[in-house]
Amino acid sequence: METIRTLGRTGIEVSPLGFGCWAIGGEWQAADGQPLGWGRVDDEESVRAVRRALDLGVTFFDTADTYGAGHSERVLGRALGKRRDDVVVATKWGNVFDEDTRTLTGADDSPAYARRALTASLRRLGTDHVDLYQLHLSDLDPARAAELRDACEEFVDEGLIRAYAWSTDDPARAAVFAEGEHCAAVQHAINVLQDAPEMLALCEESELASINRSPLAMGLLAGKRQGASDAGDIRSRPPAWLQGFGDGSAADPDWLARIDALKEILTSDGRTLAQGALAWLWARSPRTVPIPGFRSVAQAEQNAAAIAKGPLTAGQLAEVDQILGR
Ligand SMILES: NC(=O)c1ccc[n+]([C@@H]2O[C@H](COP(=O)([O-])OP(=O)(O)OC[C@H]3O[C@@H](n4cnc5c(N)ncnc54)[C@H](OP(=O)(O)O)[C@@H]3O)[C@@H](O)[C@H]2O)c1
């Protein structure tokens, strides 16, 4: 496999694997108490994990202003330190939060807020530009999003960002952003259990990178079989959009059965289950860039080591479809 992938038409080069920085933001919640983080984390371990990833050739990091209500951006900025310019940093805006109480308080889809949010992200990340700025409001009205796309073009002209994307699972919405000259990607859900053929077709047509969130099905494709025990972990009380964890007390048996059926093929050629799930994504399209989450050096090492093992073969890809009846 090529050891780089390109973010759409921009020519920005990244390692084929990015690191998703949601979990390392630590605990935060919605106004009604719904946990929105992944429970407690150890910041020092997070910093070590980011630095280990850098040493292992990872050059792409995805975060959001709202992860840990600003905490993820701060931890990432600290971990990168002087190596900031060696990597491509993606963050997101659109959700409004209180940094002190670590609470999500709402959303703001105005261009003026986008500029304020960007200024705040730059400060927390300790940088003068964001490489990929992503709209976090996945279901926003497309006409409103078009105004934000135009605001992003202004940010590019001003040197505050290099490119932008929409984090959405809707190809029609992604197509609206793709009309902008510096739109480089769409961030969307896809993993071996949840394929996204229409979004991949759009990425091909519009020359966008496909940045893959939840590539490990929030841990299930890395071998997790129980619900979450930490009450601050979103998987312990899954909102409607979070699939695979039932009511939070146990993983969904149907998901576990499909993972069991795929285990032999995903763990072939000496791969771990997580490495096999990443290998499926690379085989699925040359445009994919999975961004698995992590919270420890051990996870960082295992996920980064997937790069050297490369994609599944076309034959294995077809076998996966056959096993899943697709
Ligand atoms: N709307 C959006 O834009 C959006 C939404 C979701 C995610 N994202 C982005 O996508 C990233 C990844 O998606 P995700 O957070 O949903 O989850 P994911 O990548 O599917 O799963 C990550 C989780 O799996 C576990 N894990 C990772 N590597 C492992 C390994 N080698 N061995 C065992 N367990 C391992 C860890 O959880 P435990 O150790 O705690 O089990 C980790 O936090 C996020 O960090 C974020 O950057 C964006």
The ligand as a MOL file (V3000), in Angstrom:
LIG
                    3D

  0  0  0     0  0            999 V3000
M  V30 BEGIN CTAB
M  V30 COUNTS 48 52 0 0 0
M  V30 BEGIN ATOM
M  V30 1 N -19.7130 13.2890 14.1900 0
M  V30 2 C -18.4200 13.1260 14.0500 0
M  V30 3 O -17.7840 13.8970 13.3840 0
M  V30 4 C -17.7300 11.9530 14.7040 0
M  V30 5 C -18.4780 10.9790 15.3810 0
M  V30 6 C -17.8030 9.8900 15.9180 0
M  V30 7 C -16.4140 9.8170 15.8120 0
M  V30 8 N -15.7000 10.7750 15.1800 0 CHG=1
M  V30 9 C -14.2270 10.6930 15.0500 0
M  V30 10 O -13.8690 9.3640 14.7250 0
M  V30 11 C -12.9380 8.8690 15.6870 0
M  V30 12 C -13.0580 7.3740 15.8410 0
M  V30 13 O -14.4020 6.9410 15.9390 0
M  V30 14 P -15.0220 6.4600 17.3010 0
M  V30 15 O -14.4460 7.2780 18.3820 0
M  V30 16 O -16.4800 6.4530 17.1150 0 CHG=-1
M  V30 17 O -14.5940 4.9800 17.5610 0
M  V30 18 P -13.7270 3.8000 16.9170 0
M  V30 19 O -12.5170 4.3330 16.2820 0
M  V30 20 O -14.6290 2.9580 16.0900 0
M  V30 21 O -13.3530 3.0000 18.2270 0
M  V30 22 C -12.3740 3.5410 19.0600 0
M  V30 23 C -12.3210 2.8350 20.4030 0
M  V30 24 O -12.0050 1.4720 20.2380 0
M  V30 25 C -11.1140 1.0660 21.2600 0
M  V30 26 N -9.8380 0.6890 20.6020 0
M  V30 27 C -9.1350 1.3970 19.6810 0
M  V30 28 N -8.0360 0.7310 19.2780 0
M  V30 29 C -8.0480 -0.4220 19.9520 0
M  V30 30 C -7.1950 -1.5360 19.9790 0
M  V30 31 N -6.1160 -1.5810 19.1870 0
M  V30 32 N -7.4960 -2.5600 20.8010 0
M  V30 33 C -8.5960 -2.5360 21.5960 0
M  V30 34 N -9.4640 -1.5000 21.6250 0
M  V30 35 C -9.1880 -0.4560 20.8140 0
M  V30 36 C -10.9520 2.2340 22.2020 0
M  V30 37 O -11.9990 2.2200 23.1870 0
M  V30 38 P -11.9150 1.4740 24.6140 0
M  V30 39 O -10.5070 1.1510 24.8920 0
M  V30 40 O -12.4720 2.4480 25.5670 0
M  V30 41 O -12.8200 0.3110 24.4390 0
M  V30 42 C -11.2100 3.3830 21.2660 0
M  V30 43 O -11.5670 4.5780 21.8960 0
M  V30 44 C -13.2230 9.6970 16.9420 0
M  V30 45 O -12.1380 9.7030 17.8420 0
M  V30 46 C -13.4740 11.0410 16.3290 0
M  V30 47 O -12.2440 11.6670 16.0210 0
M  V30 48 C -16.3560 11.8350 14.6140 0
M  V30 END ATOM
M  V30 BEGIN BOND
M  V30 1 1 1 2
M  V30 2 2 2 3
M  V30 3 1 2 4
M  V30 4 1 4 5
M  V30 5 2 4 48
M  V30 6 2 5 6
M  V30 7 1 6 7
M  V30 8 2 7 8
M  V30 9 1 8 9
M  V30 10 1 8 48
M  V30 11 1 9 10
M  V30 12 1 9 46
M  V30 13 1 10 11
M  V30 14 1 11 12
M  V30 15 1 11 44
M  V30 16 1 12 13
M  V30 17 1 13 14
M  V30 18 2 14 15
M  V30 19 1 14 16
M  V30 20 1 14 17
M  V30 21 1 17 18
M  V30 22 2 18 19
M  V30 23 1 18 20
M  V30 24 1 18 21
M  V30 25 1 21 22
M  V30 26 1 22 23
M  V30 27 1 23 24
M  V30 28 1 23 42
M  V30 29 1 24 25
M  V30 30 1 25 26
M  V30 31 1 25 36
M  V30 32 1 26 27
M  V30 33 1 26 35
M  V30 34 2 27 28
M  V30 35 1 28 29
M  V30 36 1 29 30
M  V30 37 2 29 35
M  V30 38 1 30 31
M  V30 39 2 30 32
M  V30 40 1 32 33
M  V30 41 2 33 34
M  V30 42 1 34 35
M  V30 43 1 36 37
M  V30 44 1 36 42
M  V30 45 1 37 38
M  V30 46 2 38 39
M  V30 47 1 38 40
M  V30 48 1 38 41
M  V30 49 1 42 43
M  V30 50 1 44 45
M  V30 51 1 44 46
M  V30 52 1 46 47
M  V30 END BOND
M  V30 END CTAB
M  END
